[in-house]
Amino acid sequence: MAEPHTAQRSPYAVELAPGDYWWCACGRSRRQPFCDRSHQGSEFAPVKFVMTEAQKVWLCGCKRSGAKPFCDGSHKKLGSEHML
């Protein structure tokens, strides 16, 4: 299985309105943390999530969270091979 690109070594803090969102799982989107379809042709697929109310959330930037799309602190365990 391929490793995702580390978009950044910290979460993205974003204020979101109610609605559907697509989180970038491959790490290659130019619209981080959201999908711009850069994953096409790869084994990665974006993760859809729904916000039912407006709120601030922390979306994973390292692309290795066990709680995708939300940050679970996995970026704190990344080694130097994931440095940007």
C-alpha positions in Angstrom: 0.0 0.0 0.0 1.3 3.4 -0.9 2.0 6.1 1.7 0.1 9.4 1.4 2.1 12.6 0.9 2.4 14.6 4.1 0.7 17.8 3.3 1.8 19.4 6.6 2.9 18.1 10.0 0.1 19.7 11.9 -3.7 19.8 11.6 -5.7 22.3 9.6 -8.0 24.4 11.9 -11.0 25.3 9.8 -14.4 26.9 10.5 -17.0 25.0 8.5 -20.6 25.7 7.7 -23.2 22.9 7.6 -22.8 20.8 4.5 -20.9 18.0 2.7 -17.1 18.1 2.5 -14.4 15.9 0.8 -11.1 15.6 2.8 -8.0 15.0 0.7 -6.5 11.6 1.7 -3.6 11.5 -0.8 -2.0 14.7 0.4 -1.4 16.1 -3.1 -4.4 18.5 -3.4 -3.6 22.1 -3.9 -6.7 23.0 -1.9 -5.6 21.3 1.4 -7.2 20.0 3.4 -9.9 19.5 0.8 -9.8 17.3 -2.3 -9.1 18.7 -5.7 -9.1 15.3 -7.5 -5.3 15.1 -7.5 -5.7 11.5 -6.3 -7.0 10.3 -9.7 -5.0 7.3 -11.0 -3.8 6.4 -7.5 -5.1 4.0 -4.8 -6.3 6.9 -2.7 -9.8 8.3 -2.4 -11.1 11.3 -0.6 -13.1 11.0 2.6 -16.6 12.5 2.6 -17.8 14.0 5.9 -20.9 16.0 6.8 -21.1 18.9 9.1 -24.6 19.3 10.6 -23.8 22.6 12.3 -21.2 25.4 11.9 -18.1 24.7 14.0 -14.3 24.8 14.1 -12.7 21.5 13.4 -9.1 20.2 13.2 -8.6 18.2 10.0 -5.6 15.9 9.6 -2.7 17.4 7.7 -0.3 14.4 7.9 -2.8 12.1 6.3 -2.2 9.3 8.8 -4.9 9.9 11.4 -6.8 6.9 12.7 -9.9 9.2 12.9 -9.9 10.4 9.3 -10.6 13.2 8.4 -10.1 14.5 11.9 -6.7 14.9 13.6 -5.9 12.3 16.3 -2.3 13.5 17.0 -0.7 11.0 14.6 1.5 13.8 13.3 3.4 13.8 16.6 4.7 10.3 15.9 6.1 11.0 12.4 9.8 10.4 11.8 12.2 12.6 10.0 11.4 10.9 6.7 8.2 12.8 6.7 9.8 16.3 7.1 8.6 18.8 4.5 
